[in-house]
Amino acid sequence: MKLILIRHGQSEWNAKNLFTGWIDINLSEKGKKEAKRAGELLKEANLYPNICYTSYLKRAIHTAQIALNILEWEHIDVIRNYRLNERHYGNWQGKNKDEVKAEYGEELFMAVRRGYDTPPPPIEPTDDDYEKRLPKDEKYDYIPKSESLKDTRKRVIEYFFEEIFPSLLVYENVMIAAHGNSLRALIMFLEKIEPKDIAKIEVPTGVPIVYELDSELNIKNKTIYHH
């Protein structure tokens, strides 16, 4: 069984150094090129998924669409679920990362950004732009006020066992186009990485990471297809 992970290409807010979280931001031109390159790398490796999963956020959706277009493989089912969304960055969403670091201090900033169980300050209904920062889709039955990586991991791994693992057993090759933190959470689980070591895990944009797994989810092989 092969599990193909792709973090979306650079978004317009990545380019501006803003926390994005659940805000639905488009890919930048660089991000579109990264998604295209991901498709080319999969094609060169002869990797064709039989089913694809994405989050509800268009930067992940468009990354999958562009990569599958390059593969000429757009007929497969693409299933979207908010549990693959990026981590919810709470009150930091839409804010500049350098300004947040200056306001809250390096220690809290890094504990939230790269730690495991520290959430950012929550988004509150009293915030000026609270409504603007809420997802528009009524299919969300859960909207957090903020999330730690631990919170993100809980929903990602629940969804993995509900939907993605059964698909792996049936379809053999499964692709997930998602986000830095939702994929970090999944990688942490697959590679049995301890919370204290998760800060070291970086998931590059638009780079396919392919795990070959047995039916017990033991890793037989891991390949990173660098640009």
Secondary structure, DSSP 8 states (H G I E B T S, - for coil): -EEEEEE---BHHHHTTB--TTS---B-HHHHHHHHHHHHHHHHTT---SEEEE-SSHHHHHHHHHHHHHHT-TTSEEEE-GGGS----GGGTTSBHHHHHHHH-HHHHHHHHH-SS-------TTSTTTGGGS---TT-S---S---HHHHHHHHHHHIIIIIHHHHHHHSEEEEEE-HHHHHHHHHHHTT--GGGGGG----BT--EEEEE-TT--EEEEEE---
